[in-house]
Amino acid sequence: MRIIAGMKRGQTILAPKGRDTRPTLDRVRESLFGIIQFEVAGQTVLDLFAGSGSLGLEALSRGAAHAVFNDSARESIAVVRANLAKLGLSQQATVYSMGHLAAIQAVARAGFRFDLVFLDPPYRAGLLEETLAALRVSGVLAPGCRVIAEHAANQPPETPPGFVLCDRRKYGIAGISIFEEEQE
């Protein structure tokens, strides 16, 4: 895997070994960041099911101000830390290693407000709807925040209460849905 664009363009990054982690494919990341390219610079980003950290790392390479990475797997967090160090981005990152709901509570207590949130949980785990609901009530979403969810193309998540679906795309077996909070 590699960083696609920005100041770290072309640099390779590590991915956790084994079958428990499914890194976002380069072509999916490239397409996704093509969609949000003007929304990244200067933003605060959450990569909640980080795996290798490829989504948050790509955002940092493209000018995001700060990224928070979380994964419950220790091996994934070790890979995220190694990738941050290799790319010289550790000072722009905060790393957590806990379950996704605990991480949402932790970032809320720490006072983070996110402009972009990346969600890439295991496809068949059914975690997207509960995670979106937890994010909404936690107070961590800045006004206009975009929540980008990767999922199986044939199993897109329902649009949860309080959100609007902005865009949905399919890339082979992978799908991307982009949500924003409803404005009252």
Secondary structure, DSSP 8 states (H G I E B T S, - for coil): -B--SSTTTT-B----SSSS-----HHHHHHHHHHSGGG-TT-EEEETT-TT-HHHHHHHHTT-SEEEEE-S-HHHHHHHHHHHHHHT-GGGEEEE-S-HHHHHHHHHHTT--EEEEEE---GGG--HHHHHHHHHHHT-EEEEEEEEEEEETTS-----TTEEEEEEEEETTEEEEEEEE---
